[in-house]
Amino acid sequence: MKHIMVIAGSDSSGGAGLTRDIAVATELGCAVRPVITNVTAQTDLAVHNIHSVPPSVVEAQIETALDHHLPDAIKIGMLGTPDIAASTAAALRGIDIPIVLDPVLKSSSGSALAETSQVNSMLSQATLVTPNLAEAAALTNSALATAEDEITLQASVLLQMGVRSVLIKGGHGVGSESVDHLVYEFGHRRFSSKRLSKGRRGTGCALSTAIACNLAMGFGLATACENAKAFVHMWIAAPQ
Ligand code: PLP
């Protein structure tokens, strides 16, 4: 069985964060090594409280999990504080395993979960960074992209900032198709699916974890992104 390490926050509503990550990985047949960065108390409507795990404890969770048996891929979600970002970066330095970084900045309810600077400090360590349109705008300090040339410009700014590959997700955009843009060493790939009229909490968590599972299973980056998008599309469309 393939193993992924998930470095993320818990969400007491069960919609996003580690609960979502574990559910997705389990469905895809991967085992999870969970590393908890933050404990959040939230509902679908608001984040009420965030307790950040001491950075040394985050680092210890990562180091002991790595000592035990190297995972096949790593997904990083909510970091939450600069010190947790720094400890995570230190604990992962020199590790040659695919790392998918979901730059979690806000909950859907609008509460801040991290600052761009914390994510910036980890950008160059990730194999793939998966911002949505708002996160790509925040990370590149630009306005929300609405046209494809603006999306590709933001992707190239992220590459200049040290990102190796970026998937800018169109799920929060407009139009009948939801298009994700992968910009990586082999160029630019677009993955499109019909835009669904409903959304779900935790879609960003689900997608990045599904990509990490696909990378763990040995798929290349583009196929991993394509498979993960199809998986998340079916999950959103399924009756709840
Ligand atoms: N809470 C935690 C702990 C998360 O990790 C995330 C996303 O990664 C969210 C909330 C945001 O999820 P949503 O956009 O569904 O609110």
Boltz pocket constraint, residues with backbone or C-beta under 6 A from the ligand:
constraints:
  - pocket:
      binder: B
      contacts: [[A, 8], [A, 9], [A, 10], [A, 11], [A, 15], [A, 16], [A, 17], [A, 18], [A, 38], [A, 40], [A, 77], [A, 78], [A, 102], [A, 104], [A, 106], [A, 107], [A, 108], [A, 109], [A, 113], [A, 200], [A, 201], [A, 202], [A, 203], [A, 204], [A, 205]]
      max_distance: 6.0
